Amino acid sequence: MSDRPSAFERVLDPADNSTGGGSASAIAGAMAAALVGMVARLSVGRDAGLPDDAYGDIAAQAAALSGALLTGAEVDAGAFDAVVAGYRMPRGTDEEKSARSRAIQAALAHATRVPLENAEMCAAVLALARQLEGRSNPSAASDLISASHLARAGLAGCLANVEINLPSLKDPAVAAALRARAGALAAG
């Protein structure tokens, strides 16, 4: 086990300037997914509008998304660390400059893909929450509303990270493909 703090702990640390919006947004999505799963489980046997097996399926999907988004927060933190490492590479010779540039671009592309993947998962969480709207245990209505707000915040924050990184990508094909995926999510 690593002595390094988790992305969650790093996001909460006011002195940590390395883990920010991407990880925080993925964590918001993970919390949203956990709440969706809870609401689905609390709706089993309540005749709330869906068959019990549908609630079980939603709960299972939500649990998988929650875990994947927590992992996504860690990957996002690591992606930022890789960008920083690229910028710290030596640049005294032409070979070093070239290697540094390639490393930075690879790290930036990864640091753009990661929040995009997390955004896609946040959108999936939001879709699960929508399946439960008006068809879940009424006693858990505020939990479902909270889940929807967190999923939207996670989605918006992840997409903001994609947008901030896109101008740094020098490969127009990579940038265009990532921009198109982000645009489709934003429009949805």
Backbone as a printed PyTorch tensor [residue, N CA C, xyz], in Angstrom:
tensor([[[  0.8500,  -1.1850,   0.0000],
         [  0.0000,   0.0000,   0.0000],
         [  0.8910,   1.2420,   0.0000]],

        [[  0.4800,   2.2170,  -0.7300],
         [  1.2600,   3.4490,  -0.8830],
         [  1.0390,   4.3910,   0.3010]],

        [[  2.0880,   5.1310,   0.6170],
         [  1.9680,   6.1600,   1.6460],
         [  1.4080,   7.4570,   1.0680]],

        [[  1.2950,   7.5070,  -0.2390],
         [  0.7840,   8.6970,  -0.9120],
         [ -0.7060,   8.8580,  -0.6050]],

        [[ -1.1400,  10.0590,  -0.2900],
         [ -2.5710,  10.2830,  -0.0290],
         [ -3.4010,   9.9870,  -1.2820]],

        [[ -4.6410,   9.5790,  -1.0740],
         [ -5.5480,   9.3250,  -2.1890],
         [ -5.9030,  10.6470,  -2.8790]],

        [[ -6.4590,  10.5350,  -4.0710],
         [ -6.9130,  11.7400,  -4.7830],
         [ -7.9430,  12.4800,  -3.9380]],

        [[ -8.8140,  11.7390,  -3.2730],
         [ -9.8240,  12.3650,  -2.4190],
         [ -9.1530,  13.1850,  -1.3150]],

        [[ -8.1590,  12.5870,  -0.6570],
         [ -7.4530,  13.3120,   0.4020],
         [ -6.6910,  14.5100,  -0.1510]],

        [[ -6.1190,  14.3570,  -1.3490],
         [ -5.3780,  15.4560,  -1.9590],
         [ -6.3110,  16.5990,  -2.3470]],

        [[ -7.5050,  16.2730,  -2.8330],
         [ -8.4780,  17.3120,  -3.1980],
         [ -8.8830,  18.1110,  -1.9640]],

        [[ -9.0040,  17.4290,  -0.8370],
         [ -9.4320,  18.1010,   0.3980],
         [ -8.3120,  18.8510,   1.1120]],

        [[ -7.0740,  18.6220,   0.6970],
         [ -5.9260,  19.2570,   1.3530],
         [ -5.7500,  20.6760,   0.8100]],

        [[ -5.9740,  21.7030,   1.6370],
         [ -5.8660,  23.0750,   1.1470],
         [ -4.4490,  23.4610,   0.7240]],

        [[ -3.4540,  22.6930,   1.1440],
         [ -2.0720,  23.0000,   0.7760],
         [ -1.6320,  22.2670,  -0.4900]],

        [[ -2.4580,  21.3550,  -1.0060],
         [ -2.1100,  20.5810,  -2.1970],
         [ -2.5930,  21.3290,  -3.4380]],

        [[ -1.6540,  21.7100,  -4.2810],
         [ -2.0020,  22.4300,  -5.5070],
         [ -1.9320,  21.5420,  -6.7350]],

        [[ -1.8220,  20.2300,  -6.5370],
         [ -1.6230,  19.3510,  -7.6830],
         [ -2.8660,  18.5730,  -8.0870]],

        [[ -3.8100,  18.4100,  -7.2090],
         [ -5.0020,  17.6270,  -7.5160],
         [ -6.1880,  18.5650,  -7.4340]],

        [[ -6.8240,  18.7790,  -8.5630],
         [ -7.8580,  19.8030,  -8.5820],
         [ -9.1820,  19.3450,  -9.1350]],

        [[ -9.6900,  20.1510, -10.0640],
         [-11.0440,  19.9990, -10.5630],
         [-11.3510,  18.6780, -11.2230]],

        [[-10.4030,  18.1030, -11.9390],
         [-10.6640,  16.8260, -12.6000],
         [-10.9250,  15.7230, -11.6010]],

        [[-10.0640,  15.6220, -10.6110],
         [-10.2580,  14.5970,  -9.5840],
         [-11.5050,  14.8900,  -8.7580]],

        [[-11.7000,  16.1410,  -8.3850],
         [-12.8850,  16.5050,  -7.5950],
         [-14.1650,  16.1910,  -8.3610]],

        [[-14.1630,  16.4360,  -9.6610],
         [-15.3510,  16.1580, -10.4740],
         [-15.6230,  14.6680, -10.5690]],

        [[-14.5650,  13.8770, -10.7130],
         [-14.7400,  12.4240, -10.7510],
         [-15.2670,  11.9200,  -9.4090]],

        [[-14.7810,  12.4920,  -8.3210],
         [-15.2690,  12.1050,  -6.9960],
         [-16.7380,  12.4820,  -6.8340]],

        [[-17.1270,  13.6460,  -7.3420],
         [-18.5480,  14.0230,  -7.3050],
         [-19.3820,  12.9950,  -8.0620]],

        [[-18.8950,  12.5570,  -9.2100],
         [-19.6000,  11.5300,  -9.9780],
         [-19.6880,  10.2140,  -9.2190]],

        [[-18.6040,   9.8570,  -8.5150],
         [-18.6100,   8.6210,  -7.7220],
         [-19.6390,   8.7070,  -6.6000]],

        [[-19.7240,   9.8570,  -5.9480],
         [-20.7180,  10.0310,  -4.8880],
         [-22.1240,   9.9630,  -5.4700]],

        [[-22.3200,  10.5690,  -6.6370],
         [-23.6290,  10.5200,  -7.2900],
         [-24.0190,   9.0810,  -7.5880]],

        [[-23.0850,   8.3160,  -8.1070],
         [-23.3730,   6.9170,  -8.4360],
         [-23.7270,   6.1230,  -7.1810]],

        [[-22.9980,   6.3730,  -6.0920],
         [-23.2950,   5.6730,  -4.8390],
         [-24.7080,   5.9980,  -4.3620]],

        [[-25.1020,   7.2530,  -4.4930],
         [-26.4590,   7.6410,  -4.0930],
         [-27.5170,   7.0100,  -4.9950]],

        [[-27.2590,   6.9500,  -6.2880],
         [-28.2000,   6.3160,  -7.2220],
         [-28.3780,   4.8480,  -6.8230]],

        [[-27.2700,   4.1850,  -6.5270],
         [-27.3630,   2.7910,  -6.1140],
         [-28.1670,   2.6270,  -4.8360]],

        [[-27.9560,   3.5310,  -3.8960],
         [-28.7000,   3.4800,  -2.6420],
         [-30.1990,   3.6420,  -2.8980]],

        [[-30.5610,   4.6300,  -3.7190],
         [-31.9770,   4.8690,  -4.0180],
         [-32.5830,   3.6430,  -4.7040]],

        [[-31.8450,   3.0420,  -5.6190],
         [-32.3490,   1.8490,  -6.2990],
         [-32.5760,   0.7190,  -5.2870]],

        [[-31.6200,   0.5040,  -4.3980],
         [-31.7750,  -0.5640,  -3.3980],
         [-32.9520,  -0.2860,  -2.4620]],

        [[-33.1340,   0.9850,  -2.1010],
         [-34.2440,   1.3450,  -1.2100],
         [-35.6020,   1.2660,  -1.8990]],

        [[-35.5990,   1.1020,  -3.2100],
         [-36.8470,   1.0480,  -3.9720],
         [-37.3300,  -0.3810,  -4.2080]],

        [[-36.4840,  -1.3520,  -3.9340],
         [-36.8640,  -2.7540,  -4.1030],
         [-38.0200,  -3.0790,  -3.1580]],

        [[-39.0460,  -3.7260,  -3.7070],
         [-40.1950,  -4.1440,  -2.9110],
         [-41.1610,  -3.0340,  -2.5740]],

        [[-41.0090,  -1.8720,  -3.1980],
         [-41.8600,  -0.7130,  -2.8720],
         [-42.9410,  -0.4420,  -3.9070]],

        [[-42.9880,  -1.2340,  -4.9670],
         [-43.9430,  -0.9750,  -6.0530],
         [-43.8850,   0.4850,  -6.4820]],

        [[-42.6740,   0.9480,  -6.7250],
         [-42.4620,   2.3680,  -7.0360],
         [-42.4710,   2.6440,  -8.5370]],

        [[-42.6850,   1.6360,  -9.3560],
         [-42.8080,   1.9070, -10.7890],
         [-41.9260,   1.0670, -11.6810]],

        [[-40.9120,   0.4290, -11.1270],
         [-40.0450,  -0.4470, -11.9140],
         [-40.0460,  -1.8260, -11.2740]],

        [[-39.7870,  -2.8620, -12.0700],
         [-39.6460,  -4.1940, -11.4660],
         [-38.4190,  -4.2420, -10.5580]],

        [[-38.4670,  -5.0910,  -9.5470],
         [-37.3620,  -5.1830,  -8.5970],
         [-36.0360,  -5.5280,  -9.2760]],

        [[-36.0770,  -6.3630, -10.3210],
         [-34.8200,  -6.6970, -10.9950],
         [-34.2330,  -5.4800, -11.7060]],

        [[-35.0680,  -4.5500, -12.1380],
         [-34.5560,  -3.3090, -12.7510],
         [-33.8150,  -2.4760, -11.7050]],

        [[-34.3580,  -2.4240, -10.5040],
         [-33.6570,  -1.7050,  -9.4250],
         [-32.3140,  -2.3750,  -9.1250]],

        [[-32.3080,  -3.7020,  -9.1350],
         [-31.0560,  -4.4220,  -8.9160],
         [-30.0310,  -4.1290, -10.0010]],

        [[-30.4910,  -4.0700, -11.2450],
         [-29.5850,  -3.7480, -12.3560],
         [-29.0330,  -2.3280, -12.2160]],

        [[-29.9020,  -1.3900, -11.8850],
         [-29.4620,  -0.0020, -11.7140],
         [-28.4600,   0.0830, -10.5640]],

        [[-28.7430,  -0.6020,  -9.4570],
         [-27.8290,  -0.5740,  -8.3110],
         [-26.4680,  -1.1550,  -8.6850]],

        [[-26.4610,  -2.2370,  -9.4580],
         [-25.1920,  -2.8570,  -9.8680],
         [-24.4070,  -1.9370, -10.8000]],

        [[-25.0900,  -1.3340, -11.7530],
         [-24.4240,  -0.3950, -12.6660],
         [-23.8720,   0.8020, -11.8980]],

        [[-24.6550,   1.2900, -10.9630],
         [-24.2230,   2.4540, -10.1680],
         [-22.9960,   2.1040,  -9.3310]],

        [[-22.9680,   0.9080,  -8.7520],
         [-21.8160,   0.4990,  -7.9460],
         [-20.5630,   0.4200,  -8.8190]],

        [[-20.7110,  -0.1320, -10.0170],
         [-19.5620,  -0.2270, -10.9260],
         [-19.0760,   1.1650, -11.3210]],

        [[-19.9970,   2.0660, -11.6130],
         [-19.6200,   3.4270, -11.9880],
         [-18.9700,   4.1730, -10.8240]],

        [[-19.4760,   3.9630,  -9.6150],
         [-18.8870,   4.6300,  -8.4620],
         [-17.4280,   4.2120,  -8.2920]],

        [[-17.1700,   2.9170,  -8.3730],
         [-15.7990,   2.4320,  -8.2620],
         [-14.9160,   2.9260,  -9.3890]],

        [[-15.4580,   2.9160, -10.6040],
         [-14.6730,   3.3690, -11.7600],
         [-14.3600,   4.8560, -11.6700]],

        [[-15.2890,   5.6400, -11.1610],
         [-15.0390,   7.0780, -11.0290],
         [-14.0440,   7.3770,  -9.9100]],

        [[-14.0630,   6.5990,  -8.8430],
         [-13.0330,   6.7850,  -7.8140],
         [-11.6590,   6.4630,  -8.3900]],

        [[-11.5930,   5.3990,  -9.1770],
         [-10.3370,   5.0800,  -9.8660],
         [ -9.9950,   6.1960, -10.8420]],

        [[-10.9940,   6.7130, -11.5370],
         [-10.7810,   7.8110, -12.4770],
         [-10.2180,   9.0510, -11.8050]],

        [[-10.5990,   9.2920, -10.5580],
         [-10.0380,  10.4250,  -9.8080],
         [ -8.5550,  10.2090,  -9.5730]],

        [[ -8.1780,   8.9890,  -9.2430],
         [ -6.7600,   8.6630,  -9.0290],
         [ -5.9760,   8.8000, -10.3380]],

        [[ -6.5660,   8.3070, -11.4290],
         [ -5.8980,   8.3830, -12.7250],
         [ -5.7390,   9.8440, -13.1510]],

        [[ -6.7570,  10.6560, -12.8650],
         [ -6.6750,  12.0810, -13.1920],
         [ -5.5330,  12.7450, -12.4270]],

        [[ -5.4110,  12.4230, -11.1530],
         [ -4.3170,  12.9940, -10.3520],
         [ -2.9700,  12.5720, -10.9290]],

        [[ -2.8570,  11.3120, -11.3280],
         [ -1.6180,  10.8270, -11.9320],
         [ -1.3380,  11.4560, -13.2750]],

        [[ -2.3830,  11.7370, -14.0350],
         [ -2.2100,  12.3730, -15.3410],
         [ -1.6140,  13.7700, -15.1840]],

        [[ -2.0870,  14.5010, -14.1980],
         [ -1.5240,  15.8280, -13.9450],
         [ -0.0620,  15.7110, -13.5220]],

        [[  0.2190,  14.7280, -12.6680],
         [  1.6000,  14.5170, -12.2330],
         [  2.5160,  14.2470, -13.4270]],

        [[  2.0160,  13.5020, -14.4250],
         [  2.8130,  13.1960, -15.6200],
         [  3.0810,  14.4470, -16.4490]],

        [[  2.1100,  15.3470, -16.5170],
         [  2.3170,  16.6090, -17.2380],
         [  3.4230,  17.4140, -16.5470]],

        [[  3.3430,  17.5040, -15.2430],
         [  4.3690,  18.2330, -14.4800],
         [  5.7390,  17.5990, -14.7090]],

        [[  5.7940,  16.2710, -14.6780],
         [  7.0650,  15.5710, -14.8930],
         [  7.6240,  15.8750, -16.2830]],

        [[  6.7610,  15.9520, -17.2730],
         [  7.2080,  16.2930, -18.6250],
         [  7.8310,  17.6710, -18.6870]],

        [[  7.1930,  18.6270, -18.0510],
         [  7.7310,  19.9880, -18.0490],
         [  9.0410,  20.1040, -17.2710]],

        [[  9.2930,  19.1590, -16.3800],
         [ 10.5320,  19.1900, -15.5960],
         [ 11.6900,  18.4640, -16.2810]],

        [[ 11.4340,  17.8770, -17.4310],
         [ 12.5020,  17.1520, -18.1360],
         [ 13.5670,  18.1300, -18.6210]],

        [[ 14.8020,  17.6510, -18.7660],
         [ 15.8720,  18.5290, -19.2450],
         [ 15.6280,  18.9820, -20.6810]],

        [[ 16.1500,  20.1570, -20.9900],
         [ 15.9720,  20.7160, -22.3340],
         [ 17.2320,  21.4330, -22.7990]],

        [[ 18.3730,  20.8820, -22.4270],
         [ 19.6470,  21.5110, -22.7840],
         [ 20.0840,  21.2430, -24.2120]],

        [[ 19.7380,  20.0800, -24.7510],
         [ 20.1360,  19.7410, -26.1180],
         [ 18.8920,  19.6220, -26.9880]],

        [[ 19.1150,  19.5610, -28.3050],
         [ 17.9780,  19.3870, -29.2170],
         [ 17.2720,  18.0590, -28.9590]],

        [[ 18.0460,  17.0110, -28.6730],
         [ 17.4430,  15.7060, -28.3700],
         [ 16.6030,  15.7770, -27.1010]],

        [[ 17.1150,  16.4480, -26.0880],
         [ 16.3610,  16.5950, -24.8440],
         [ 15.0970,  17.4180, -25.0690]],

        [[ 15.2140,  18.4660, -25.8560],
         [ 14.0380,  19.2920, -26.1520],
         [ 12.9780,  18.4850, -26.8800]],

        [[ 13.4140,  17.6770, -27.8310],
         [ 12.4880,  16.8540, -28.5930],
         [ 11.8170,  15.8130, -27.7050]],

        [[ 12.6010,  15.1460, -26.8660],
         [ 12.0530,  14.1410, -25.9470],
         [ 11.0860,  14.7890, -24.9600]],

        [[ 11.4390,  15.9550, -24.4880],
         [ 10.5900,  16.6880, -23.5500],
         [  9.2670,  17.0560, -24.2080]],

        [[  9.3310,  17.5750, -25.4210],
         [  8.1260,  17.9640, -26.1480],
         [  7.2040,  16.7590, -26.3720]],

        [[  7.7870,  15.6250, -26.7860],
         [  6.9800,  14.4150, -26.9970],
         [  6.3330,  13.9580, -25.6850]],

        [[  7.0890,  13.9900, -24.6050],
         [  6.5650,  13.5650, -23.3070],
         [  5.4320,  14.4830, -22.8420]],

        [[  5.6220,  15.7700, -23.0280],
         [  4.5800,  16.7360, -22.6230],
         [  3.3200,  16.5140, -23.4370]],

        [[  3.4550,  16.3520, -24.7390],
         [  2.2700,  16.1600, -25.5780],
         [  1.5440,  14.8560, -25.2480]],

        [[  2.3130,  13.7910, -25.0110],
         [  1.6810,  12.5160, -24.6300],
         [  0.9530,  12.6660, -23.2990]],

        [[  1.5820,  13.3470, -22.3500],
         [  0.9600,  13.5390, -21.0390],
         [ -0.2750,  14.4310, -21.1380]],

        [[ -0.2030,  15.4710, -21.9610],
         [ -1.3630,  16.3520, -22.1300],
         [ -2.5280,  15.6290, -22.8060]],

        [[ -2.2250,  14.7890, -23.7820],
         [ -3.2910,  14.0210, -24.4350],
         [ -3.9540,  13.0920, -23.4180]],

        [[ -3.1400,  12.4450, -22.6040],
         [ -3.6820,  11.5670, -21.5600],
         [ -4.4890,  12.3780, -20.5430]],

        [[ -3.9670,  13.5380, -20.1760],
         [ -4.6460,  14.3990, -19.2010],
         [ -5.9270,  14.9990, -19.7620]],

        [[ -6.1400,  14.8900, -21.0550],
         [ -7.3880,  15.3260, -21.6770],
         [ -8.3480,  14.1460, -21.8160]],

        [[ -7.8090,  12.9760, -22.1440],
         [ -8.6530,  11.7810, -22.2850],
         [ -9.2550,  11.3450, -20.9440]],

        [[ -8.4730,  11.4320, -19.8890],
         [ -8.9430,  10.9460, -18.5820],
         [-10.2020,  11.6890, -18.1270]],

        [[-10.2260,  13.0200, -18.0840],
         [-11.4660,  13.6690, -17.6540],
         [-12.6130,  13.4530, -18.6400]],

        [[-12.2780,  13.2280, -19.9190],
         [-13.3290,  12.9320, -20.8840],
         [-13.9770,  11.5800, -20.5630]],

        [[-13.1550,  10.5970, -20.2460],
         [-13.6930,   9.2940, -19.8450],
         [-14.4940,   9.4120, -18.5520]],

        [[-14.0130,  10.2130, -17.6260],
         [-14.7610,  10.4310, -16.3870],
         [-16.0750,  11.1560, -16.6700]],

        [[-16.0620,  12.0930, -17.6110],
         [-17.2950,  12.7940, -17.9910],
         [-18.3090,  11.8140, -18.5700]],

        [[-17.8280,  10.8950, -19.3930],
         [-18.7340,   9.8950, -19.9720],
         [-19.3720,   9.0460, -18.8730]],

        [[-18.5860,   8.7130, -17.8610],
         [-19.1550,   7.9450, -16.7430],
         [-20.1370,   8.7820, -15.9260]],

        [[-19.8520,  10.0690, -15.7460],
         [-20.8010,  10.9430, -15.0390],
         [-22.1170,  11.0360, -15.8150]],

        [[-22.0250,  11.0850, -17.1270],
         [-23.2430,  11.1110, -17.9550],
         [-24.0270,   9.8130, -17.7770]],

        [[-23.3300,   8.6950, -17.6610],
         [-24.0060,   7.4150, -17.4290],
         [-24.6940,   7.4000, -16.0700]],

        [[-24.0610,   7.9870, -15.0640],
         [-24.6770,   8.0860, -13.7280],
         [-25.9430,   8.9360, -13.8160]],

        [[-25.8570,  10.0440, -14.5190],
         [-27.0190,  10.9140, -14.6760],
         [-28.1560,  10.1730, -15.3850]],

        [[-27.8340,   9.3670, -16.3790],
         [-28.8610,   8.5810, -17.0790],
         [-29.5190,   7.5830, -16.1290]],

        [[-28.7370,   6.9610, -15.2550],
         [-29.3230,   6.0470, -14.2740],
         [-30.2450,   6.7930, -13.3190]],

        [[-29.8210,   7.9630, -12.8880],
         [-30.6620,   8.7600, -11.9830],
         [-31.9870,   9.1050, -12.6600]],

        [[-31.9130,   9.4290, -13.9370],
         [-33.1480,   9.7730, -14.6720],
         [-34.1020,   8.5840, -14.7690]],

        [[-33.5500,   7.3710, -14.8290],
         [-34.4010,   6.1840, -14.8680],
         [-35.2120,   6.0500, -13.5870]],

        [[-34.6740,   6.5630, -12.4970],
         [-35.3470,   6.4420, -11.2020],
         [-36.3070,   7.5910, -10.9070]],

        [[-36.2120,   8.6780, -11.6550],
         [-37.0760,   9.8390, -11.3870],
         [-38.5480,   9.4440, -11.4980]],

        [[-39.2920,   9.6610, -10.4230],
         [-40.7080,   9.3320, -10.3920],
         [-40.9770,   7.8410, -10.2950]],

        [[-39.9060,   7.0420, -10.1940],
         [-40.0650,   5.5890, -10.1290],
         [-39.1480,   4.9920,  -9.0550]],

        [[-39.1140,   5.6580,  -7.9180],
         [-38.2680,   5.1660,  -6.8240],
         [-38.9440,   5.4750,  -5.4940]],

        [[-38.3700,   4.9550,  -4.4570],
         [-38.8880,   5.1440,  -3.1040],
         [-39.0010,   6.6470,  -2.8160]],

        [[-40.2060,   7.1460,  -2.5570],
         [-40.3760,   8.5840,  -2.3020],
         [-39.5870,   9.0860,  -1.0980]],

        [[-39.3060,   8.2060,  -0.1540],
         [-38.5350,   8.6080,   1.0290],
         [-37.0870,   8.9320,   0.6860]],

        [[-36.6490,   8.5010,  -0.4910],
         [-35.2680,   8.7530,  -0.9180],
         [-35.2040,   9.8160,  -2.0140]],

        [[-36.2640,  10.5920,  -2.1650],
         [-36.3160,  11.5920,  -3.2410],
         [-35.1880,  12.6150,  -3.1320]],

        [[-34.8950,  13.0670,  -1.9230],
         [-33.8330,  14.0680,  -1.7810],
         [-32.4640,  13.4640,  -2.1170]],

        [[-32.2950,  12.1780,  -1.8600],
         [-31.0410,  11.5040,  -2.2040],
         [-30.8710,  11.4360,  -3.7200]],

        [[-31.9630,  11.1710,  -4.4150],
         [-31.9090,  11.1160,  -5.8710],
         [-31.6510,  12.5060,  -6.4650]],

        [[-32.2580,  13.5190,  -5.8810],
         [-32.0090,  14.8960,  -6.3310],
         [-30.5350,  15.2480,  -6.1090]],

        [[-30.0190,  14.8930,  -4.9420],
         [-28.5920,  15.1390,  -4.6620],
         [-27.7080,  14.4070,  -5.6610]],

        [[-28.0570,  13.1640,  -5.9610],
         [-27.2830,  12.3870,  -6.9370],
         [-27.2740,  13.0710,  -8.2940]],

        [[-28.4150,  13.5590,  -8.7180],
         [-28.4970,  14.2390, -10.0240],
         [-27.6480,  15.5020, -10.0400]],

        [[-27.7080,  16.2780,  -8.9680],
         [-26.8870,  17.4980,  -8.8970],
         [-25.3940,  17.1540,  -8.9180]],

        [[-25.0000,  16.1490,  -8.1510],
         [-23.5930,  15.7510,  -8.1270],
         [-23.1350,  15.2220,  -9.4870]],

        [[-23.9870,  14.4420, -10.1390],
         [-23.6250,  13.9100, -11.4660],
         [-23.4580,  15.0390, -12.4750]],

        [[-24.3720,  16.0150, -12.4370],
         [-24.2480,  17.1620, -13.3440],
         [-22.9740,  17.9640, -13.0490]],

        [[-22.6880,  18.1610, -11.7800],
         [-21.4700,  18.8890, -11.4020],
         [-20.2350,  18.1240, -11.8550]],

        [[-20.2280,  16.8180, -11.6570],
         [-19.1070,  16.0070, -12.1000],
         [-18.9220,  16.0770, -13.5990]],

        [[-20.0190,  15.9650, -14.3330],
         [-19.9710,  16.0480, -15.7930],
         [-19.4370,  17.4050, -16.2410]],

        [[-19.9880,  18.4710, -15.6870],
         [-19.5570,  19.8220, -16.0810],
         [-18.0860,  20.0570, -15.7340]],

        [[-17.6650,  19.6200, -14.5570],
         [-16.2760,  19.8140, -14.1420],
         [-15.3050,  19.0200, -15.0010]],

        [[-15.6580,  17.7870, -15.3110],
         [-14.7920,  16.9730, -16.1790],
         [-14.6850,  17.6020, -17.5630]],

        [[-15.8090,  18.0480, -18.1010],
         [-15.7740,  18.6860, -19.4240],
         [-14.9700,  19.9850, -19.4000]],

        [[-15.0270,  20.7110, -18.2990],
         [-14.2160,  21.9350, -18.1790],
         [-12.7320,  21.5940, -18.2460]],

        [[-12.3410,  20.4810, -17.6350],
         [-10.9390,  20.0690, -17.6950],
         [-10.5310,  19.6770, -19.1050]],

        [[-11.4200,  19.0350, -19.8130],
         [-11.1300,  18.7000, -21.2130],
         [-10.9040,  19.9920, -21.9960]],

        [[-11.8160,  20.9300, -21.8430],
         [-11.7390,  22.1920, -22.5880],
         [-10.4590,  22.9670, -22.2890]],

        [[-10.0220,  22.9550, -21.0470],
         [ -8.8250,  23.7170, -20.6860],
         [ -7.5700,  23.0750, -21.2700]],

        [[ -7.5940,  21.7580, -21.4710],
         [ -6.4240,  21.0600, -21.9960],
         [ -6.3600,  21.0340, -23.5240]],

        [[ -7.4940,  21.1110, -24.1900],
         [ -7.5130,  20.9890, -25.6510],
         [ -6.5860,  21.9660, -26.3820]],

        [[ -6.5320,  23.2460, -26.0120],
         [ -5.6630,  24.1660, -26.7480],
         [ -4.1700,  23.8310, -26.6590]],

        [[ -3.7780,  23.0450, -25.6750],
         [ -2.3670,  22.6830, -25.5220],
         [ -1.9530,  21.5170, -26.4080]],

        [[ -2.9210,  20.8290, -26.9890],
         [ -2.6110,  19.6750, -27.8390],
         [ -2.1830,  20.1530, -29.2210]],

        [[ -1.0140,  19.7230, -29.6520],
         [ -0.4830,  20.1690, -30.9430],
         [ -0.9270,  19.2940, -32.1010]],

        [[ -1.4020,  18.0790, -31.8260],
         [ -1.8790,  17.1800, -32.8780],
         [ -3.3400,  17.5240, -33.1690]],

        [[ -3.6100,  18.1340, -34.3430],
         [ -4.9830,  18.5700, -34.6150],
         [ -5.9830,  17.4180, -34.6930]],

        [[ -5.5510,  16.2500, -35.1350],
         [ -6.4720,  15.1120, -35.2260],
         [ -6.8850,  14.6400, -33.8340]],

        [[ -5.9270,  14.5530, -32.9370],
         [ -6.2240,  14.1470, -31.5600],
         [ -7.1480,  15.1780, -30.9120]],

        [[ -6.8080,  16.4440, -31.0640],
         [ -7.6300,  17.5050, -30.4710],
         [ -9.0460,  17.4880, -31.0360]],

        [[ -9.1870,  17.2950, -32.3350],
         [-10.5160,  17.2950, -32.9650],
         [-11.3530,  16.1170, -32.4660]],

        [[-10.7380,  14.9490, -32.3660],
         [-11.4780,  13.7770, -31.9020],
         [-11.9540,  13.9610, -30.4600]],

        [[-11.0880,  14.4810, -29.6100],
         [-11.4670,  14.6990, -28.2180],
         [-12.5100,  15.8110, -28.0980]],

        [[-12.3560,  16.8530, -28.9050],
         [-13.3250,  17.9590, -28.8990],
         [-14.7070,  17.4550, -29.3290]],

        [[-14.7400,  16.5770, -30.3160],
         [-16.0200,  16.0440, -30.7980],
         [-16.7060,  15.2060, -29.7190]],

        [[-15.9470,  14.3580, -29.0530],
         [-16.5340,  13.5450, -27.9710],
         [-17.0570,  14.4430, -26.8520]],

        [[-16.2820,  15.4600, -26.4870],
         [-16.7020,  16.3710, -25.4270],
         [-17.9460,  17.1410, -25.8550]],

        [[-17.9750,  17.5760, -27.1140],
         [-19.1190,  18.3160, -27.6110],
         [-20.4040,  17.4770, -27.5880]],

        [[-20.2740,  16.2130, -27.9280],
         [-21.4450,  15.3300, -27.8900],
         [-21.9670,  15.1710, -26.4770]],

        [[-21.0650,  15.0620, -25.5120],
         [-21.5030,  14.9570, -24.1180],
         [-22.1490,  16.2450, -23.6450]],

        [[-21.5570,  17.3610, -23.9960],
         [-22.1070,  18.6630, -23.5740],
         [-23.4960,  18.8830, -24.1700]],

        [[-23.6910,  18.4260, -25.4070],
         [-24.9840,  18.6010, -26.0650],
         [-26.0380,  17.6660, -25.5000]],

        [[-25.5940,  16.5190, -24.9790],
         [-26.5350,  15.5120, -24.4710],
         [-27.0550,  15.8810, -23.1210]]])
